[in-house]
């Protein structure tokens, strides 16, 4: 099924970790700087509340399946301690050719990687297909509307962020960009 496809009675959903407020402000200051650079013309930038670390995209989901995932996500989040991670290094997807996505990297500690693997396992157990790509920790900053040349990426170090809660989000696609609504939030470490 094509990403973004709407199915009646379903919601588009994903599981993510959110940044602390200070790191969120740093990310948006970075976006504001990049918006003014010619190399990033044609990028559709992520809106304020849109920056998050997706651990598992679920796609079109039945509400009862999402409700059934909540106890598993609560338990999974409880086993992962809160973490502090560094934000830095810009990258592009795909790795070659015309860029489609500009992202900010993060290096995750073992417990957060285990949390991501547990979210993947929970999704598969709930009936979702296995993710076809290897997980790569990143924050999407923007997407190119059209094919373009690969820009030279500036060096970036935005300091650290606290990761302390897992969130099940609903995503509603609009012409102005996606709107993310938390459906349930689970504290890390209990």
HUGIBEL-V236476 format. One record per residue. N is the residue number from 0. RES is the residue in one letter. SS is DSSP state (a for helix, b for strand, c for the rest). PHI is phi in whole degrees, 0 to 359 (* if undefined). PSI is psi in degrees with one decimal (* if undefined). Layout:
N | RES | SS | PHI | PSI
N | RES | SS | PHI | PSI
This chain:
0 | X | c | * | 138.6
1 | X | c | 290 | 133.3
2 | X | c | 304 | 140.2
3 | X | c | 89 | -5.1
4 | X | c | 294 | 134.0
5 | X | c | 264 | 134.8
6 | X | c | 238 | 125.7
7 | X | c | 306 | 136.6
8 | X | c | 82 | 1.9
9 | X | b | 245 | 158.7
10 | X | b | 239 | 148.2
11 | X | b | 276 | 126.1
12 | X | b | 221 | 160.8
13 | X | b | 203 | 163.1
14 | X | b | 248 | 131.8
15 | X | b | 211 | 163.7
16 | X | b | 253 | 141.1
17 | X | b | 253 | 158.2
18 | X | c | 275 | 159.2
19 | X | c | 286 | 165.8
20 | X | a | 298 | -41.0
21 | X | a | 296 | -43.7
22 | X | a | 293 | -39.1
23 | X | a | 302 | -41.2
24 | X | a | 295 | -38.9
25 | X | a | 296 | -41.7
26 | X | a | 297 | -42.3
27 | X | a | 288 | -30.2
28 | X | a | 294 | -39.9
29 | X | a | 298 | -46.4
30 | X | a | 301 | -43.4
31 | X | a | 300 | -39.5
32 | X | a | 293 | -44.5
33 | X | a | 293 | -32.2
34 | X | a | 303 | -29.9
35 | X | c | 272 | -0.1
36 | X | c | 264 | 132.1
37 | X | a | 303 | -34.9
38 | X | a | 299 | -20.1
39 | X | a | 250 | 18.5
40 | X | c | 298 | 140.8
41 | X | c | 89 | 1.8
42 | X | b | 273 | 134.3
43 | X | b | 266 | 111.7
44 | X | b | 278 | 148.9
45 | X | c | 291 | 139.9
46 | X | c | 283 | 166.3
47 | X | a | 317 | -54.6
48 | X | a | 276 | 1.9
49 | X | a | 274 | -7.0
50 | X | c | 274 | 121.4
51 | X | b | 201 | 164.3
52 | X | b | 259 | 101.5
53 | X | b | 289 | 123.6
54 | X | b | 267 | -31.9
55 | X | b | 202 | 116.1
56 | X | b | 279 | 130.3
57 | X | b | 260 | -33.1
58 | X | b | 78 | -156.9
59 | X | b | 300 | 124.6
60 | X | b | 222 | 141.2
61 | X | b | 285 | 136.8
62 | X | a | 306 | -37.1
63 | X | a | 291 | -30.5
64 | X | a | 291 | -41.7
65 | X | a | 296 | -41.9
66 | X | a | 299 | -38.2
67 | X | a | 292 | -26.0
68 | X | a | 285 | -25.2
69 | X | a | 304 | -48.5
70 | X | a | 298 | -36.5
71 | X | a | 293 | -42.4
72 | X | a | 294 | -38.1
73 | X | a | 299 | -46.4
74 | X | a | 295 | -44.4
75 | X | a | 298 | -45.9
76 | X | a | 298 | -38.1
77 | X | a | 297 | -26.4
78 | X | a | 277 | -12.3
79 | X | c | 257 | 122.4
80 | X | c | 289 | 151.2
81 | X | c | 303 | 150.7
82 | X | b | 223 | 156.0
83 | X | b | 246 | 126.7
84 | X | b | 232 | 153.0
85 | X | b | 273 | 139.9
86 | X | b | 253 | 123.5
87 | X | b | 181 | 166.7
88 | X | b | 72 | 112.9
89 | X | b | 276 | 152.2
90 | X | b | 212 | 173.2
91 | X | b | 230 | 143.3
92 | X | b | 244 | 138.1
93 | X | c | 289 | 172.1
94 | X | c | 288 | -19.1
95 | X | c | 226 | 159.0
96 | X | c | 80 | -161.0
97 | X | c | 296 | 130.1
98 | X | c | 287 | 145.2
99 | X | c | 244 | -33.4
100 | X | b | 227 | 134.3
101 | X | b | 257 | 128.5
102 | X | b | 226 | 161.4
103 | X | b | 247 | 127.9
104 | X | b | 275 | 161.6
105 | X | b | 214 | 143.7
106 | X | c | 255 | 116.3
107 | X | c | 265 | 141.9
108 | X | c | 285 | 164.3
109 | X | a | 310 | -46.5
110 | X | a | 299 | -34.1
111 | X | a | 286 | -35.8
112 | X | a | 296 | -37.6
113 | X | a | 294 | -36.3
114 | X | a | 298 | -43.7
115 | X | a | 298 | -44.6
116 | X | a | 297 | -37.3
117 | X | a | 292 | -36.1
118 | X | a | 294 | -39.9
119 | X | a | 298 | -45.4
120 | X | a | 296 | -40.4
121 | X | a | 296 | -40.8
122 | X | a | 297 | -45.4
123 | X | a | 296 | -41.1
124 | X | a | 296 | -28.0
125 | X | c | 276 | -1.1
126 | X | c | 106 | 2.0
127 | X | c | 280 | 148.2
128 | X | c | 294 | 151.1
129 | X | c | 298 | 143.9
130 | X | c | 295 | 132.4
131 | X | c | 278 | -15.9
132 | X | c | 246 | 150.8
133 | X | c | 294 | 144.6
134 | X | c | 292 | 135.3
135 | X | c | 224 | 112.3
136 | X | c | 295 | 120.4
137 | X | b | 198 | 158.5
138 | X | b | 249 | 119.9
139 | X | b | 288 | 125.0
140 | X | b | 262 | -34.0
141 | X | b | 188 | 167.1
142 | X | b | 229 | 138.6
143 | X | b | 286 | 137.5
144 | X | c | 284 | -38.9
145 | X | c | 232 | 166.3
146 | X | c | 297 | 141.6
147 | X | c | 209 | 179.5
148 | X | c | 279 | 152.0
149 | X | c | 287 | 121.4
150 | X | c | 281 | 159.4
151 | X | c | 282 | 126.7
152 | X | c | 268 | 131.4
153 | X | c | 288 | 154.3
154 | X | c | 291 | 139.3
155 | X | c | 222 | 136.4
156 | X | b | 216 | 107.6
157 | X | b | 261 | 13.7
158 | X | b | 83 | -143.8
159 | X | b | 238 | 164.9
160 | X | b | 223 | 150.8
161 | X | b | 270 | 133.5
162 | X | b | 250 | 111.5
163 | X | c | 225 | 4.5
164 | X | b | 207 | 143.9
165 | X | b | 257 | 135.9
166 | X | b | 230 | 135.4
167 | X | b | 266 | 116.9
168 | X | b | 251 | 149.5
169 | X | b | 261 | 140.8
170 | X | b | 236 | 119.7
171 | X | b | 250 | 118.8
172 | X | b | 278 | 129.5
173 | X | b | 231 | 163.0
174 | X | c | 297 | -26.4
175 | X | c | 275 | -5.0
176 | X | b | 128 | 172.8
177 | X | b | 283 | 145.3
178 | X | b | 250 | 124.5
179 | X | b | 253 | 128.4
180 | X | b | 237 | 121.3
181 | X | b | 294 | 129.1
182 | X | b | 265 | -34.4
183 | X | b | 200 | 143.7
184 | X | b | 232 | 137.6
185 | X | b | 231 | 123.0
186 | X | b | 291 | 142.2
187 | X | c | 285 | 143.2
188 | X | c | 79 | 10.4
189 | X | c | 126 | *
